[in-house]
Amino acid sequence: MLLLLLETATPVCSVALACNGKILAERHSAESNAHSSKLALFIDQLMNECKVSPHQLDAVCVSSGPGSYTGLRIGVSSAKGFCYALSVPLLSVPTLQGMAAQYFAQHPDYQGLVCPMIDARRMECYTAIYSRDGEVKPVSADIIEAGIYDTYLNQGQVVFCGDGAAKTQSLLGVHPNAVYAPEFEISAAGLLPVALDKLARNQVEDVAYFEPYYLKDFVAKKSVVRGLRN
């Protein structure tokens, strides 16, 4: 079972290949605005490195959001293109769920909660909270302030991870059960546990109609360039 995994919901562009439940190889870049130039390159590099062809893929999995509007469009468009051309299933993993699954996989003994956080600009973050058994707090766009997650922190340890956590750590206040994971970096490999579970349950997407989960409406801003007139 050969899976292609794509993560483009955040500034990190990440691609992984997995076979029979194990990651064969992966590539990632945190270079700004690199998704359009790096994604196809990374896929080609992995195929060559692992000596496989696209026609050997059994499914493609993509991170479905929330996150960067442009990044999500690039990742989902690429995934749908592969699935349509190869007639293979399309799998989607909510970005925050994938981040939590990645943290749990990297820390198999940890039994507390995980709060993945994606920077949504200013003091807002896309967040959710997960236990090993599933979602504890649903996905939302939260304005971060001290005490906002004390309901969960008062019950036990919560690990905050992702670029949103790094940005808002000082605002969340000091709580003995709050743990921060500055070393955490989102990866396409983190999608694998959820992708395999969905594939086993045949929870696949409609390639023609699937859309990313943006959470907030995209608003195009008026370009402000000195010397140009409307």
Solvent accessible surface area in square Angstrom, and as a share of the most:
residue,aa,sasa,rsa
1,M,102,0.45
2,L,12,0.06
3,L,2,0.01
4,L,0,0.00
5,L,0,0.00
6,L,0,0.00
7,E,1,0.01
8,T,0,0.00
9,A,0,0.00
10,T,6,0.04
11,P,75,0.47
12,V,16,0.09
13,C,0,0.00
14,S,0,0.00
15,V,0,0.00
16,A,0,0.00
17,L,0,0.00
18,A,1,0.01
19,C,41,0.24
20,N,112,0.57
21,G,33,0.32
22,K,152,0.64
23,I,60,0.30
24,L,85,0.43
25,A,12,0.10
26,E,71,0.32
27,R,74,0.27
28,H,97,0.43
29,S,18,0.12
30,A,64,0.49
31,E,103,0.46
32,S,84,0.54
33,N,137,0.70
34,A,2,0.02
35,H,14,0.06
36,S,86,0.56
37,S,77,0.50
38,K,51,0.22
39,L,4,0.02
40,A,73,0.57
41,L,82,0.41
42,F,16,0.07
43,I,9,0.05
44,D,79,0.41
45,Q,62,0.28
46,L,0,0.00
47,M,9,0.04
48,N,100,0.51
49,E,90,0.40
50,C,31,0.18
51,K,177,0.75
52,V,30,0.17
53,S,44,0.28
54,P,51,0.32
55,H,154,0.69
56,Q,99,0.44
57,L,7,0.03
58,D,58,0.30
59,A,0,0.00
60,V,0,0.00
61,C,0,0.00
62,V,0,0.00
63,S,1,0.00
64,S,9,0.06
65,G,0,0.00
66,P,1,0.00
67,G,11,0.10
68,S,46,0.30
69,Y,77,0.29
70,T,86,0.50
71,G,2,0.02
72,L,0,0.00
73,R,94,0.34
74,I,41,0.21
75,G,0,0.00
76,V,6,0.04
77,S,67,0.43
78,S,33,0.21
79,A,0,0.00
80,K,41,0.17
81,G,40,0.38
82,F,47,0.19
83,C,2,0.01
84,Y,179,0.68
85,A,80,0.62
86,L,33,0.16
87,S,103,0.67
88,V,22,0.13
89,P,50,0.31
90,L,0,0.00
91,L,0,0.00
92,S,6,0.04
93,V,0,0.00
94,P,43,0.27
95,T,0,0.00
96,L,0,0.00
97,Q,61,0.27
98,G,3,0.03
99,M,4,0.02
100,A,3,0.02
101,A,18,0.14
102,Q,8,0.04
103,Y,16,0.06
104,F,16,0.07
105,A,67,0.52
106,Q,102,0.45
107,H,65,0.29
108,P,93,0.59
109,D,129,0.67
110,Y,31,0.12
111,Q,137,0.61
112,G,18,0.17
113,L,28,0.14
114,V,0,0.00
115,C,0,0.00
116,P,0,0.00
117,M,0,0.00
118,I,4,0.02
119,D,53,0.27
120,A,15,0.12
121,R,172,0.63
122,R,201,0.73
123,M,82,0.36
124,E,30,0.13
125,C,0,0.00
126,Y,17,0.07
127,T,0,0.00
128,A,0,0.00
129,I,0,0.00
130,Y,13,0.05
131,S,29,0.19
132,R,97,0.35
133,D,147,0.76
134,G,32,0.31
135,E,101,0.45
136,V,67,0.38
137,K,23,0.10
138,P,88,0.56
139,V,34,0.20
140,S,33,0.21
141,A,34,0.26
142,D,20,0.10
143,I,107,0.54
144,I,6,0.03
145,E,107,0.48
146,A,76,0.59
147,G,37,0.35
148,I,58,0.29
149,Y,4,0.02
150,D,50,0.26
151,T,91,0.53
152,Y,46,0.18
153,L,8,0.04
154,N,106,0.55
155,Q,137,0.61
156,G,27,0.26
157,Q,81,0.36
158,V,0,0.00
159,V,2,0.01
160,F,1,0.01
161,C,1,0.00
162,G,13,0.12
163,D,60,0.31
164,G,0,0.00
165,A,4,0.03
166,A,76,0.59
167,K,66,0.28
168,T,0,0.00
169,Q,85,0.38
170,S,101,0.65
171,L,66,0.33
172,L,14,0.07
173,G,32,0.31
174,V,160,0.92
175,H,34,0.15
176,P,126,0.79
177,N,44,0.23
178,A,19,0.15
179,V,53,0.31
180,Y,47,0.18
181,A,9,0.07
182,P,119,0.75
183,E,122,0.55
184,F,22,0.09
185,E,77,0.34
186,I,14,0.07
187,S,19,0.13
188,A,0,0.00
189,A,23,0.18
190,G,5,0.05
191,L,1,0.01
192,L,12,0.06
193,P,63,0.40
194,V,17,0.09
195,A,0,0.00
196,L,58,0.29
197,D,65,0.34
198,K,36,0.15
199,L,37,0.19
200,A,91,0.71
201,R,154,0.56
202,N,114,0.59
203,Q,91,0.40
204,V,60,0.34
205,E,49,0.22
206,D,80,0.42
207,V,36,0.21
208,A,75,0.58
209,Y,176,0.67
210,F,24,0.10
211,E,98,0.44
212,P,10,0.06
213,Y,102,0.39
214,Y,47,0.18
215,L,55,0.27
216,K,83,0.35
217,D,133,0.69
218,F,114,0.47
219,V,113,0.65
220,A,81,0.63
221,K,155,0.66
222,K,151,0.64
223,S,86,0.55
224,V,142,0.82
225,V,79,0.46
226,R,242,0.88
227,G,75,0.73
228,L,131,0.65
229,R,229,0.84
230,N,174,0.89
